[in-house]
Amino acid sequence: MKRLFDRAGEILREWKGEAYAFGPGVLETAGPMAARFGRRALLIVADLGQGWIEEARERVESSLKAN
């Protein structure tokens, strides 16, 4: 199974290059990726207020603010 995930990652990197992020730590890449387009960002969150989304929202928001 790991071999399949590794191959999928290779295919994505070949196809999308630096325009696509995936894997562990991906939420923290939102800031650097968005910074290429300017200093202001709009964060739209589905299910805002639901407990399961809060950690992800905070990590993306922190990454955007830091960049």
Secondary structure, DSSP 8 states (H G I E B T S, - for coil): -HHHHHHHHHHHHHHHGGG---STTGGGGHHHHHHTT-S------TTTT-HHHHHHHHHHHHHHHH-
